[in-house]
Amino acid sequence: MKKIITRVLFIVLAIYVVCTFISQQKLLNTYAKESKEYKNQIEQANNLKEDLTDTLQSLNSTEYIEEIAREKLDMYLPNEKVYIDITQ
């Protein structure tokens, strides 16, 4: 009788350990997936930061100011010839 109780307790304990291991593994997989997503978000934010830093550095350059004046405001230098393509 003592052996049967010991075996039953051992089986119950083994089942508990296996179930706990499985649930912990699922949780670890979830955390790994979230970690990967956060790393991707950090990488995208760093890329955006680099782009914004480059833009900020070029904002005061004369080339950038001329480009914006031409593209957005249709402004040109005084002696500059402007050609318009009417075939479109």
Distance bins in CASP14 RR format, pairs under 12 A and 6 or more apart:
PFRMAT RR
TARGET T0000
AUTHOR 0000-0000-0000
RMODE 2
METHOD distances of the structure
MODEL  1
1 7 0 0 0 0 0 1 0 0 0 0 0
1 8 0 0 0 0 0 1 0 0 0 0 0
2 8 0 0 0 0 0 1 0 0 0 0 0
2 9 0 0 0 0 0 1 0 0 0 0 0
3 9 0 0 0 0 0 1 0 0 0 0 0
3 10 0 0 0 0 0 1 0 0 0 0 0
4 10 0 0 0 0 0 1 0 0 0 0 0
4 11 0 0 0 0 0 1 0 0 0 0 0
5 11 0 0 0 0 0 1 0 0 0 0 0
5 12 0 0 0 0 0 1 0 0 0 0 0
6 12 0 0 0 0 0 1 0 0 0 0 0
6 13 0 0 0 0 0 1 0 0 0 0 0
7 13 0 0 0 0 0 1 0 0 0 0 0
7 14 0 0 0 0 0 1 0 0 0 0 0
8 14 0 0 0 0 0 1 0 0 0 0 0
8 15 0 0 0 0 0 1 0 0 0 0 0
9 15 0 0 0 0 0 1 0 0 0 0 0
9 16 0 0 0 0 0 1 0 0 0 0 0
10 16 0 0 0 0 0 1 0 0 0 0 0
10 17 0 0 0 0 0 1 0 0 0 0 0
11 17 0 0 0 0 0 1 0 0 0 0 0
11 18 0 0 0 0 0 1 0 0 0 0 0
12 18 0 0 0 0 0 1 0 0 0 0 0
12 19 0 0 0 0 0 1 0 0 0 0 0
13 19 0 0 0 0 0 1 0 0 0 0 0
13 20 0 0 0 0 0 1 0 0 0 0 0
14 20 0 0 0 0 0 1 0 0 0 0 0
14 21 0 0 0 0 0 1 0 0 0 0 0
15 21 0 0 0 0 0 1 0 0 0 0 0
15 22 0 0 0 0 0 1 0 0 0 0 0
16 22 0 0 0 0 0 1 0 0 0 0 0
16 23 0 0 0 0 0 1 0 0 0 0 0
17 23 0 0 0 0 0 1 0 0 0 0 0
17 24 0 0 0 0 0 1 0 0 0 0 0
18 24 0 0 0 0 0 1 0 0 0 0 0
18 25 0 0 0 0 0 1 0 0 0 0 0
19 25 0 0 0 0 0 1 0 0 0 0 0
19 26 0 0 0 0 0 1 0 0 0 0 0
20 26 0 0 0 0 0 1 0 0 0 0 0
20 27 0 0 0 0 0 1 0 0 0 0 0
21 27 0 0 0 0 0 1 0 0 0 0 0
21 28 0 0 0 0 0 1 0 0 0 0 0
22 28 0 0 0 0 0 1 0 0 0 0 0
22 29 0 0 0 0 0 1 0 0 0 0 0
23 29 0 0 0 0 0 1 0 0 0 0 0
23 30 0 0 0 0 0 1 0 0 0 0 0
24 30 0 0 0 0 0 1 0 0 0 0 0
24 31 0 0 0 0 0 1 0 0 0 0 0
25 31 0 0 0 0 0 1 0 0 0 0 0
25 32 0 0 0 0 0 1 0 0 0 0 0
26 32 0 0 0 0 0 1 0 0 0 0 0
26 33 0 0 0 0 0 1 0 0 0 0 0
27 33 0 0 0 0 0 1 0 0 0 0 0
27 34 0 0 0 0 0 1 0 0 0 0 0
28 34 0 0 0 0 0 1 0 0 0 0 0
28 35 0 0 0 0 0 1 0 0 0 0 0
29 35 0 0 0 0 0 1 0 0 0 0 0
29 36 0 0 0 0 0 1 0 0 0 0 0
30 36 0 0 0 0 0 1 0 0 0 0 0
30 37 0 0 0 0 0 1 0 0 0 0 0
31 37 0 0 0 0 0 1 0 0 0 0 0
31 38 0 0 0 0 0 1 0 0 0 0 0
32 38 0 0 0 0 0 1 0 0 0 0 0
32 39 0 0 0 0 0 1 0 0 0 0 0
33 39 0 0 0 0 0 1 0 0 0 0 0
33 40 0 0 0 0 0 1 0 0 0 0 0
34 40 0 0 0 0 0 1 0 0 0 0 0
34 41 0 0 0 0 0 1 0 0 0 0 0
35 41 0 0 0 0 0 1 0 0 0 0 0
35 42 0 0 0 0 0 1 0 0 0 0 0
36 42 0 0 0 0 0 1 0 0 0 0 0
36 43 0 0 0 0 0 1 0 0 0 0 0
37 43 0 0 0 0 0 1 0 0 0 0 0
37 44 0 0 0 0 0 1 0 0 0 0 0
38 44 0 0 0 0 0 1 0 0 0 0 0
38 45 0 0 0 0 0 1 0 0 0 0 0
39 45 0 0 0 0 0 1 0 0 0 0 0
39 46 0 0 0 0 0 1 0 0 0 0 0
40 46 0 0 0 0 0 1 0 0 0 0 0
40 47 0 0 0 0 0 1 0 0 0 0 0
41 47 0 0 0 0 0 1 0 0 0 0 0
41 48 0 0 0 0 0 1 0 0 0 0 0
42 48 0 0 0 0 0 1 0 0 0 0 0
42 49 0 0 0 0 0 1 0 0 0 0 0
43 49 0 0 0 0 0 1 0 0 0 0 0
43 50 0 0 0 0 0 1 0 0 0 0 0
44 50 0 0 0 0 0 1 0 0 0 0 0
44 51 0 0 0 0 0 1 0 0 0 0 0
45 51 0 0 0 0 0 1 0 0 0 0 0
45 52 0 0 0 0 0 1 0 0 0 0 0
46 52 0 0 0 0 0 1 0 0 0 0 0
46 53 0 0 0 0 0 1 0 0 0 0 0
47 53 0 0 0 0 0 1 0 0 0 0 0
47 54 0 0 0 0 0 1 0 0 0 0 0
48 54 0 0 0 0 0 1 0 0 0 0 0
48 55 0 0 0 0 0 1 0 0 0 0 0
49 55 0 0 0 0 0 1 0 0 0 0 0
49 56 0 0 0 0 0 1 0 0 0 0 0
50 56 0 0 0 0 0 1 0 0 0 0 0
50 57 0 0 0 0 0 1 0 0 0 0 0
51 57 0 0 0 0 0 1 0 0 0 0 0
51 58 0 0 0 0 0 1 0 0 0 0 0
52 58 0 0 0 0 0 1 0 0 0 0 0
52 59 0 0 0 0 0 1 0 0 0 0 0
53 59 0 0 0 0 0 1 0 0 0 0 0
54 61 0 0 0 0 0 1 0 0 0 0 0
54 64 0 0 0 0 0 1 0 0 0 0 0
55 61 0 0 0 0 0 1 0 0 0 0 0
55 64 0 0 0 0 1 0 0 0 0 0 0
55 68 0 0 0 0 0 1 0 0 0 0 0
56 64 0 0 0 0 0 1 0 0 0 0 0
57 63 0 0 0 0 0 1 0 0 0 0 0
57 64 0 0 0 0 1 0 0 0 0 0 0
58 64 1 0 1 0 0 0 0 0 0 0 0
58 65 0 0 0 0 1 0 0 0 0 0 0
58 66 0 0 0 0 0 1 0 0 0 0 0
58 67 0 0 0 0 1 0 0 0 0 0 0
58 68 0 0 0 0 0 1 0 0 0 0 0
59 65 0 0 0 0 1 0 0 0 0 0 0
59 67 0 0 0 0 0 1 0 0 0 0 0
59 68 0 0 0 0 1 0 0 0 0 0 0
60 68 0 0 0 0 0 1 0 0 0 0 0
61 67 0 0 0 0 1 0 0 0 0 0 0
61 68 0 0 0 0 0 1 0 0 0 0 0
62 68 0 0 0 0 0 1 0 0 0 0 0
62 69 0 0 0 0 0 1 0 0 0 0 0
62 77 0 0 0 0 0 1 0 0 0 0 0
63 69 0 0 0 0 0 1 0 0 0 0 0
63 70 0 0 0 0 0 1 0 0 0 0 0
64 70 0 0 0 0 0 1 0 0 0 0 0
64 71 0 0 0 0 0 1 0 0 0 0 0
64 72 0 0 0 0 0 1 0 0 0 0 0
65 71 0 0 0 0 0 1 0 0 0 0 0
65 72 0 0 0 0 0 1 0 0 0 0 0
65 73 0 0 0 0 0 1 0 0 0 0 0
65 75 0 0 0 0 1 0 0 0 0 0 0
65 77 0 0 0 0 0 1 0 0 0 0 0
66 72 0 0 0 0 0 1 0 0 0 0 0
66 73 0 0 0 0 0 1 0 0 0 0 0
66 75 0 0 0 0 1 0 0 0 0 0 0
66 76 0 0 0 0 1 0 0 0 0 0 0
66 77 1 0 0 1 0 0 0 0 0 0 0
66 80 0 0 0 0 1 0 0 0 0 0 0
67 73 0 0 0 0 0 1 0 0 0 0 0
67 75 0 0 0 0 0 1 0 0 0 0 0
67 76 0 0 0 0 0 1 0 0 0 0 0
68 74 0 0 0 0 0 1 0 0 0 0 0
68 75 0 0 0 0 1 0 0 0 0 0 0
69 75 1 0 1 0 0 0 0 0 0 0 0
69 76 1 0 0 1 0 0 0 0 0 0 0
69 77 0 0 0 0 1 0 0 0 0 0 0
69 80 0 0 0 0 0 1 0 0 0 0 0
70 76 1 0 0 1 0 0 0 0 0 0 0
70 77 0 0 0 0 1 0 0 0 0 0 0
70 80 0 0 0 0 1 0 0 0 0 0 0
70 82 0 0 0 0 1 0 0 0 0 0 0
74 82 0 0 0 0 1 0 0 0 0 0 0
74 84 0 0 0 0 0 1 0 0 0 0 0
75 82 0 0 0 0 0 1 0 0 0 0 0
76 82 1 0 1 0 0 0 0 0 0 0 0
76 83 0 0 0 0 0 1 0 0 0 0 0
76 84 0 0 0 0 0 1 0 0 0 0 0
END
